[in-house]
Amino acid sequence: MNRKRILTFALTLLLAFLLTACGEASIKVEETQASLQTEAEADAVIQIVFEYQDGHVNGEFENALEALFAVDIVMDMNISTNPYLRLKEELTHDMAPDMVLCEYIRQIEDDVQAKYFYDMGAESFVNNYYLSAIESCTALDGGLYYIPGPSYVYGVVYDKTAFEELGLSAPVNYSEFVKLIQTVDSMGLVGTEPNPQDKTQTIEVPVRAFVPTLRWCDMFQIIFNAVNYEDCFRGMSNTKWLSDYQKGKSSMVGHMESAAERYLQLFEDGVLSLDYWDVRPGYRTRKLYDYHTSLMTIECQQGYQYNMQLNADNPENIHEMGMMPIYSGDDPDSGYLYAIPRSFISITKQGAESPEKLDMMLQIMDYLSTPDGQKLLINGSDYFGFLKDDFSLGSDFYADVLDTIEAGRIIPNFYFAGDDRGDYVETYMHGTTPKLLDGTFTIKEWLEGADAARDEALKPKQLEVYGVSKETLLPIQTAYVDGLAYLNSMDAEIAYVPVASSYGTQSYFYSGDITDEKIDLVTTENCFEINPEENAMDYVVVEMTGQELIDQALDSADGGMAAFAGVEMIYSLSGENGKQYVSLKIEGEDMDKNKIYRVASLRGAVSGAKVVASYNGLTFREIFKNYLEAQRGIVEAPKQLVFIN
């Protein structure tokens, strides 16, 4: 989490608390917040907090926007174990960022979006995007609360070099695609691959025309939705059916029979085979780009990069590749590409409260809706944009899909149970395909099973409540409470918990009911099973001197924020690095910098220190629930941690 944002909000909370404690409850927090003289305000520069996911922005994003718009961009990386929940908590606790760049934003329910996000539907930059992409982001109330960023776009990637050598032409409809597969498979072509039993040897294998991977349901989802999009998903009536279906108000029976029949036809025509359920993605990729034992597969635009990477040491093995649409029929407009956005962009209503800030954010959105702006949303990958004037269309790789792109026949990804419920239905349909093929299931029974999977996904989650947090805790307060939980379960004098660290806490602890999800927010340990070997995420007790503890905290990447549970701390929120710890006392006495203390922490946070006890079977959920039980379910701001400005 960005230190500037932590300090600004921390000062707001602290000052509001002090005013209330002094009987000045009538003074609004908003007035208090307005009185804070941050560096940005002092320079009369608008500050915009931009929440984002790691890997989803270019390294020049912040500098580029600040140079173009003379704003102060605060980058707040959401690396929570549950980023979707963290964002919802921020929204409902009036702690929202100004702008959001995250792929999980579409998981938020429509009514929550309408309440907390600014409607961009009337803005001119919306016209820069293909209509299909905008429609996929439009809420039921007609509001446009987010727009798509760059995406992975999937089509049929094919070997242009091999096609030319074999005298083949790229098909332009489904019938030609089937005929092409039959023609190539009848040629009796033979290639070589490494012997699975002895990688130093090669074996001869038949060259196949088309080898996708259907080992996981995501590729099933792409193929099934693409070949059925025209008849079952496109247009207002189909959109209404899908929306109703995702809410449990309609059935696949009576709507999706033609889709099931078309899916079965793919097997009859030799396009699909149950053999592909055993093909791993990596093997599919090597067959096309490295071994040249297949001529086509379903792949995204990164196929171009895979081709170069796999042949980096053997450039003479590089074949020219291209992409064609996934054909659903023989009509001229029956080819589609399938896109999975890697991020969505939004403006929060809280951020839009200031007219000046809103105007600046709309200018930024306008820029991010151009090819140059989209490049700032790319970090090391060849993403594809939904812009009509896209930056990536100059490559010959896209030559066969230019018409498809220009016509806007790009299908944005969707799930039958809704984005916030994931692939429950798709997993069922993918896994039961063999039973549909062998007649165990009739089409009607298969579709009814999909309905049942959808209904199961929509059941309200019964979250067990373990306690309540009486107030929202700042990250360093959260770290201190986490440390108290450590001490409750481990034999130590001090618990050391860094802030904004992979081995500490990453979040505020929000007020309200405490559930497993709420507990998971404040740790990166994520409650996975702990490796019994020496793992950085093991809980340990180590021996460290007081000076070593302080030095380790001050060396942290976020400017030295860390909590020492078991220590009475006076902490300066505005202190320079090295001067935050105004006072550290144990039982009224200064913490002895030369004394060796038993310190509880995650192994990765105290790497190199002498381990005297290991708790490698313990998870954070266990630790925190034990602490809650000892505290009778109540979490509140630790009295041992005192702030000064």
N, C-alpha and C positions, 0 to 999 in steps of 0.2 A: 504494500500500500504506500502511496506517495506521502512522504514525510510532511510536505507543505499542507496537504489536505488534512492529515491527522492533526497537526498543530492548530490549524484554523478552527476546525470543528471542536477540538478539545477546549480551546479557549472560550468558544461560544458556550459550550455546556458548563464549563467551570464558572464563568461569569454569571450565567443565568442562575446557577445553583446558589452562588453567593448572594445575589440580589434577592432571591426568594427567601433565603435563610435570614436575611436582614429585614424581612417584612415588606419588601418591595415587590410583592407578587404581581402587582398590576402592570409592572413594566414588561412589555412583550419581549420574547426571545429575539424576535425579528429586529427590534430596536437595538438590542444588545449586539446582535450580529453586525448591524449596520455601523455600530460605533467602533468596531475593531479596525485598527489601522494596519492592515496588512501591507506588505511590500507592494502588491499590485495596485491597491487603492492609493497609496502614497504617490505612485507614478501616474495615476489617472489612467491605468490600463485595465481593460476588462479581463477578468480571470474566468476561464472556462475549464471546468473539471471534466475530463474525458475518461470514462471508464472503458477498459478494453481487455481483451484476452491476450495472453502471451502468444507471440507468433503471428498475430493477425494485423500488425501494422508494420510499415517500413520503418527502419531506424531513423529516417529523416522526417518522420511525420510531425513531431513536435516542432522542430526547428523550422520546417518549411511553412507550417501554418503561422507560426509567430512572425516570420519574416514577411509573409504575404498580407497578414491582417493586423499586425501590431497588437496582438493579444498575448495574454499570459496563459499558455496551455499547461494545465496540470494533468499529467498522465497517471491515472490510477489503475494499476493492473489488478484485475480480479483473478487471483490464483487460488480462490477458495476451493475446498473439496466439493462444494455444491454451489457453483457460481450463479445458477438460476435462483436458488433460495436466497443467496446473499443480496442479489439485486431486488428481489421482492421485499426483503426486510428493509432495505434502504428506502424503497419507495414508501412503504407503509409507516416508517418512522421519521419521515420528513428529512431524510439524509441522502436524497437522491443526487447523483452527479448531474451535470448539465446536459451532457451528451453521452450516448452509449454506443459502443462498437463491439457487439458480441453476437455469437451465433445462437445463444440460448434465449434471446429476447422474444422470439416468436413463440416460445413455450408458455409465455404468460397469458392468462386468460383474457379474452376480448374485453370483458367489463373492467378488468384491472388496467389494461392498456388505455382504455378510454378515460379512466379516472386520472391516470398519472402521466400520460404521454401526450405531447403536442401533435395535433392533426396536421400533417403536411400535405393533405390532398389537394389544396388549392394553390400550392406553390408551383412556380413555373418550371423548376428543375425536375419535377416529376415527369415532364414531357420528354426528358432525355432518355427514359427507360422504355424498354419494350412493354407493351400493354399487358402481356401475359404475366410478366414479373410483378407489375404493380397490382394486378388483380389478385395474385397469390398472397400479397401482403395486406390486402384490404380487409378490415374487420367487418363483422356482420352489420354493424351500425353505419357502414360506409366510410368510416374513418381510416386514414392511412397513418398509422402510428410508427411505422418503421419502413425503410426501403432496403432492398438487397445490396450487399456489397459484392465483391468478386466471388466467383464460385468455381467449383469443379464442374465441368460440363462433359457429359458422357455421350459417346456415339460409337459407331463401329470403326475402330482404327484398323487400317489395312496396309499391307506391304506393297507400296507402289512399284518398287523395283522388281519384286517377284511377279506382279501382275504384268508388267511390261515384258519381262523375259518369257512369260508363258502365253502372251498374246491375249490377256484377259482385260475386260473393261469393268469399271466400277458400275454396279447396278444402279438403277434409278427408281426402282419400286420393289415391292415385296416379292413378286413373282420372279423377277430377274435375280434377286438375292438368293432365292431357293434354287433356281437353275444354276447359278454360279457355284453354290456349295456342291450340288450333285455333279457338276462338270469336273471340279477339282478333285473331289473324292473318287471319281471314276478314272482319273489319270494314272493311278498307281504310283504317285511320286514317293520317293524315299529320302529321308534325311538321317542325320545322326544326332544323338544326345548322349550326355554322360550316363554311364551305366549306374543305376541306383545302388547296385551292390558293390561297385568299385569305381569311384569317381575318376580314377586315372585312365579308365577304359571307356570307349564309346560303343554304343549299340545302334543298329539301324531301326528306325521307326517310320511308320507311314506319315507323310505330310498331310495334315488335315486342313480343310478350307477355313473352318471357323471353330475356335476353341475358347469359349468363355469359361469363367469360373462361377459355379453356383454353389460353392461350399457354404457360403453364408447368405442370409436372406437379403442383404442389401442389393446384391446383383439381381436376384429374383425380382425385387421391388422395382428396379430400374426397367428391366425388360417387360414385366407384366404391365406396369403403368404406361410405358411408352407405346406398346403395340395396341393398347386399348384406350388410349387417351381420346382419340377422335370420337369414338362412339359413346364412351362411358363417363368421361370426365370433363370434356370441353363444353363450353356454353353455359348459359345461366341456369337451365333446368338441371343439368348434371352437377353444376357447382352447388346448387341448392340441395340436391340429393346427398352429395358428399358432406356438406356441412351438417345436414340432419343426421347422417350416418355417424359422424364423429361424435355426435351428442347422444347417440343411442335412440334416435327418433325414427330411423328408417332401417330397412333390411337389404342385404345383398340379394336375397331372393326376390325376383321380380325386376331386378335392375342389372345384375352382373352375370346372367346366364351366358350372354354372348361373349363376355370377357373370358369366362371359363372355357367356352368352346374354342375361341381363338387361341387360347393358351395351349389347349390340347393339340390344336392344329400345328403348332410349332414343333411338337414332337413327331407328329405324323410326317411333316415335311423334312425332317432331318435337321432342322435348325437347332433344336435342343435335344439333349439326351441325358438320362440319369447318370451317365458316366461323368458328366460335368459337375455333379454333386461332390465328387472326390478330387476335383482339380483345385489345387491351392492357388491363390492369387500370384505368388511368386513364380510358380511353374508356368502358369498361363503367360506371364510377362516374358519369361525367358524363351518360351517356345516361339513367340513372335519376333522379338528383337535380337535374341542371341543365337538360338539354335536354328531359326528359320524353318521350324517344322510345323508351323501353322501360318496361315496367310491373313487371318482376321481374328479380332477379339473385341469384346466390349471394354472400352478404356476411356479415361478422361484425357484432357489435353496434356497432362503430364507424361503421356506416352512419348511425346517428343523428347522430353528430358530422359526418360528411362532408356530410350534408344541410345542416346549419347553416353549415358553413365555406364550402361552395361558393356559398351564397346570402347570405353576410354582407352584401354590398353591394346585394342585391336581395331583401329579405325577402318581398315579395309573390310571389316564385317558389317559396317553400317549400311543399312538399306534406307531408302527414302520412304517415309511413312506419310499417310494422310488419314483424314477422318471423313466418314460418310454418315448420313443420318441412320437412325433406327427406323426401318420402314414398317408401317402398320397395315399398308394396303397398296393398291396399284394406282390410286389417284395421284395427280401431280403434287398435291400438297399433303401427302401421307407420311412424309419423313419428319421425324422429330429428334431433337437433342434433349437430354435430360440433365438438369442442372441442380446441384446441391450447394446452396450458398454457404460460404465459410464464415460469413458475418452479416449482420444487419445493422443499420445505422438509425438512431432515433434522437429526438430532443425531448427532455422531460418537461412537464408543466412547471415543476419547481424552478428549473433553470430558466424557463421562459417568462417568469414573473416580471423581470426587468425588461422594458421595451428595448433598451439599448443593447442588452445582452442577447435578446431574441433576434434583433436585427443582425448582430454579428454572427450568431449561430446559423442563421439562414444563409448568410453570405458564404460561410464555411460549407454548408450543405450544398450550395450551388456549385462550389468548386469541387467538392468530392463527387459530384455527379457529372464530371467531365473525365475524359481519358487521363489527363495528367493527375487529377485528384485521385482517381481510382488506383493509380500506381502507388500512392502513399498507403494504400490499404493492403499492399502485397509485401510479404516478407519471405523472399527467397524461393517463391514458387510461381509457376506460370498460371496464375488464376485467370479465369475468363469472366468478363463483366457482362451485365445485362443492358449496357448502354447501346443505343442505336448506332452511335459513332464509337465503336470499341477500339481500344488501342492495340489489340492483339490480332486483328484480322488481316494484316499484311503478309502473314506467313503462308507459304504454299500448303502447309499442313491443313489449313482450313478451306482450301480451294473448292472442295466438293460439298461443303456445308454453307457456303456464303448465301445461297438462295434461302436455305432453311433459316439462317440467322436473320437475314434481312426481312423475311416474312414473319419473324417473331415466333416461329414454331419451336419454342424452348420451354420445356415443361419444368416448372419449379417443383422441387421435392415436396411430398406430403405423406402423411401417415393416416391409415384408416381409423385409428383410434384418437387422432389428434396429435399435434406436435408435442404436447406436454405429457403424453402417455407412451410415446415411442412406438416400437415396431411389434407390439403384441400380436396383431392380426397378421402382419406380414410373416412373422416367424411361424405362426400356425400354418399359413398357406404354403410356405416354402417347405416346411417339414412334412406336410401331409401330401405333397405332390405325388410320391410313389403310390399312395393309396387311391388317389384320383385316377392315375394312369392304369392301375391294374383292376379297377372296377370295385375295389373295396368300398369306396365312397361314390355315390352318384353326384352329379353336379349340384343338385339341390342339397344333399347332405354336406357336401364340402362347403357350400356357401353358408349353410346354417351353422356349421362349426366355426366359420369366420365370425359370424354374428356373436356366437357364444364367447369367443376370444375377445371381441370388442367389449362385450358386456362385462367380462371379468376385469378388463383394463379400466373400465369406467367406474368400478366400484370405489366408493370413498375410502381413502386410506385411513385405517384406524391407527392413529399415532398415539402411542402410550406417552403420557405426560408424567415426568419424574419430579417436576418442581416448577418454580417460577422465578424469573429474574425480575426484581422490583424496578429496575432501571436499566437504561442502556449504558453499558460500560465502554470506555475508551479502549483502544487496543492494548495500551500498557496496563490498564486495570484488568482487562481480560487475561493478559499474561500473568498478572499477579495471582488472580483467582485460580488459573490453571496450575500455577506453582503450589498454591495451598492444597490443591487436589493431589499433586505429586506427593507432598509431605504427608498427606493422610494415608497414602498407600505404600510409601517407601521410607526406609529408616535413614533419614538425613536431617541436617540442621537447616539447610538452605536449599531452595529450589531455584534453578536458573532457567528462565524462559525468555528467549529473544522475541522481539516483535518484528513482523514482516520478514520472517525467516522460514526456510524449509524445515527448521527444527524447533519451531515455536508456535506462535499464533499469528494469524493473518487477518483478523477481523475484529470488528466490534462484537460484543456479546449483547444482542438486542433484548429489550424488555419483552416480557410475556412468557408463555408456557415454554418449558424446556422439554424438548423431544430429542430423539436420536439425531434427527437432522440438524437441530439447533446445536447440539454438542459437536457434531462433525464440522460445523462451520469454523470453529476456532482452532482447528488443528490440521496439519497436513498429513498426519499419521493415517487418517482416513479409515481407521478401524480394520484394516486388512490383517490377515493372519501374519504374525511376526515370524521372520526367519529365525530359527533357533541358532544359526551361526551368528557371527559378529556382524550385526546389521546397523546401519546408521539410524534406523528408526526404533532400535531397542531402547527401553528405559533402563537407566543405570544410575548407580551412585558412584561418584568419583571423589577423589581428594584434590582440592584446589585451595590455594591461599586466597585471602581476600583481594590482594592486588591482582592476582591472575584472573579472578572473576571480573573485576572492573575493567581490566585491560581487554578481556575478551569481548565484553559488551561494547566498549568504545571502538573496537575494531570492526563492528558489524557493518554490513553494507548499507543499512538505513540510518546511519549517523549515530549509532550508539543507543538505540532504544532497547531496553531489556528490563525485566522485572526480577527482583531478588526476593522471592517469597520467604517469609520467616525473618525478614529484615524490615525495620522501620525506615521507610524511604521518604525523603523530601526531594521532590523531582521538579526541575525547572523545565517547563514545556518550551520555553523560548530560548533556553540556554544553547550556546554554541557547542559543537561536538567536543566532548571532554569536560564540559561544565554543567551537564544536566543533573548529575548526582550531587545535590547540595549537601545532603546528609544521609548517611547510612549507619543505622544503629541497631544493635541487638541487645534487648533488655536494658535500654537506656544508655548503653556504652557504644562508642564508635566501633564499627566493624574493624577488627584487627587485620590490617593489610598483610601482616606476616603470619597470622595464624592459619593452620590448615583446617579447612572445613569439609564436612561430608556434604556433597552437593548432588541433589537429584536433578536429572535432566534427560533429554534424548541424547543418545551416544553421539550423533552427528553434531550437536551443539557444543560438546565438550571434547571434541576429538583431540587425542593426544594425552588427555589427563589419565591418571591412574584409576582404573576401575576397581572398586572394592566390593561392589554388589551388583548383580545383574537381575533384571526383571523382564527378561525377554519373552515371557509368555503373556505379558500384560498389554492390554489395549487402552487407548485413551477413554473409550466409552466406559470401560470397567472403572478406570481411575476416577472419572468424573461422577459416575453414578454412586460410587462409594462415598465420595465427598458430599454429594447431595444428601445421601442418607444421614451422614453425620451432621449436616446443617439443617436437617428437617425440611429439605427441599427448597430452601431459600438461598438465592444468590443476590448479593448486593455489593456495592462498591467497597473494596477493602479499606478499612480504617487505617491500616498500617502504611498506606500509600497516600501522601499528601502532596498536592501540587502548589507551586508558586509560579507567578508569571515571570 
